[in-house]
Amino acid sequence: MLARPAGLIGVSENRQAFLSWNPPARPKAAVQGYVVLRDGAKIAQVTGTSFTDFHLVNGVAHTYAIEAQERSGTTSAPSQAVRIVPKVPTPLGVPGNWRLKFDDEFDSTSLNLSKWSPNWFGHSNASRTYSFNSHDANCDNPQNVSEGGAS
């Protein structure tokens, strides 16, 4: 009998839920993929040990579980379930109006790249990752960013 996946972790994102888990302890060779369950219904079949559920409604809770699947199509019992409520991320600190301020990253002439990188996804300091939603776009607006004591 195929053991169930363990260690399911769910992370809430803006209109998304990110899931990751560990393969069953035994027999690993028999696992050909995984079935992702949302609120008890199959929503995806994947080969890896992570999945992102897109296009969710913020504020609406969902329960996720994972089943391991053999080549024959037989599935394990579901993993322990996790509950996720997608939401718009809130900046750390005091809620309300806020502005980015770069005091320790910029020394008036150059950017200290050990503290900040303009393109952490591309792993290149020669380019930057552009915003992908309205919250990120607000951070790109020079009116919303300041640096104390330099230009």
C-alpha positions in Angstrom: 0.0 0.0 0.0 1.3 3.4 -0.9 2.0 5.7 2.0 0.5 9.2 2.0 2.6 12.3 1.5 3.8 14.1 4.6 4.8 17.6 5.7 2.3 19.5 3.7 2.9 23.3 4.0 0.6 26.0 2.6 1.5 29.6 2.1 -1.1 32.3 1.4 -0.4 34.7 -1.4 -2.3 37.4 -3.2 -5.0 35.4 -5.0 -2.8 32.3 -4.8 -2.0 29.4 -2.5 1.5 27.8 -2.6 1.8 24.2 -1.5 4.8 22.0 -0.9 5.2 18.5 0.7 7.4 15.6 1.2 7.1 12.3 -0.8 5.8 9.3 1.1 8.4 7.5 3.2 7.8 4.1 1.4 7.8 2.9 -1.3 9.2 6.0 -3.1 9.8 4.1 -6.3 6.0 3.5 -6.7 5.1 7.2 -6.7 4.5 8.5 -10.3 2.8 11.8 -9.3 0.5 13.5 -6.9 -3.1 14.6 -6.9 -3.9 18.0 -5.4 -7.2 18.3 -3.6 -8.9 21.6 -2.9 -11.9 21.4 -0.6 -12.0 17.6 -1.2 -12.1 17.9 -5.0 -9.3 17.0 -7.4 -7.9 20.2 -9.0 -4.5 19.1 -10.4 -2.2 16.2 -11.1 1.5 17.0 -10.7 4.8 15.1 -10.8 6.8 17.3 -8.4 6.3 18.1 -4.7 5.0 21.6 -5.0 2.0 23.3 -6.6 0.6 26.9 -6.8 -3.2 27.4 -7.1 -3.8 30.6 -9.0 -6.9 32.8 -9.6 -8.3 32.4 -6.1 -10.6 35.0 -4.4 -8.8 36.8 -1.5 -10.5 36.2 1.8 -12.1 32.9 0.8 -10.6 29.9 2.8 -9.7 26.6 1.1 -8.6 23.3 2.5 -5.8 21.5 0.6 -4.6 17.9 0.8 -2.3 15.8 -1.4 -2.5 12.1 -2.5 0.4 10.2 -3.9 -0.4 8.3 -7.1 1.0 5.1 -8.5 1.4 4.4 -12.2 -1.7 2.2 -12.1 -3.7 5.2 -11.0 -4.1 4.0 -7.4 -3.8 6.8 -4.9 -2.8 6.9 -1.3 -4.8 8.3 1.6 -4.8 12.1 1.6 -2.1 13.9 3.5 -2.9 16.0 6.5 -4.9 19.0 5.3 -3.9 22.6 5.5 -6.2 25.6 5.4 -5.2 28.7 3.4 -6.9 32.1 3.1 -5.4 34.0 0.2 -5.0 37.7 0.9 -3.2 40.9 -0.3 0.1 41.0 1.5 0.5 43.8 4.0 3.9 45.6 4.4 5.6 45.0 7.7 5.3 47.8 10.2 2.6 50.3 10.8 -0.5 49.8 8.6 -1.7 52.6 6.5 0.2 55.0 4.2 3.9 54.2 3.9 6.9 55.0 1.8 10.0 53.0 1.0 13.2 54.5 2.3 16.7 53.4 1.5 19.0 54.7 4.2 21.4 51.9 4.8 21.5 50.5 1.3 22.7 53.7 -0.5 25.7 55.7 0.4 25.1 58.8 -1.9 27.1 57.3 -4.7 26.4 53.5 -4.9 24.0 50.8 -3.9 25.3 48.3 -1.3 24.4 45.1 -3.1 25.0 42.9 0.0 21.9 44.5 1.5 19.7 44.8 -1.6 19.6 43.6 -5.2 17.6 45.2 -8.0 16.9 41.8 -9.6 16.8 38.9 -7.2 14.9 36.7 -9.6 17.3 37.2 -12.5 20.4 37.0 -10.2 21.8 40.0 -12.1 22.5 43.4 -10.8 22.5 44.8 -14.3 18.8 44.6 -14.7 15.7 44.5 -12.5 12.5 42.6 -12.1 9.5 44.8 -13.1 6.4 45.0 -11.1 3.6 42.4 -11.8 0.7 43.9 -9.8 -0.6 47.2 -8.6 1.1 46.9 -5.2 4.5 46.4 -6.8 3.8 49.2 -9.3 3.3 51.6 -6.4 6.9 50.7 -5.2 8.3 51.5 -8.7 6.9 55.0 -8.6 9.7 57.4 -7.6 7.2 59.5 -5.7 6.8 56.6 -3.3 10.5 56.0 -2.7 12.9 58.2 -0.8 16.5 58.1 0.4 17.6 60.0 3.5 20.7 62.2 3.2 21.5 61.4 -0.5 20.1 61.7 -3.9 
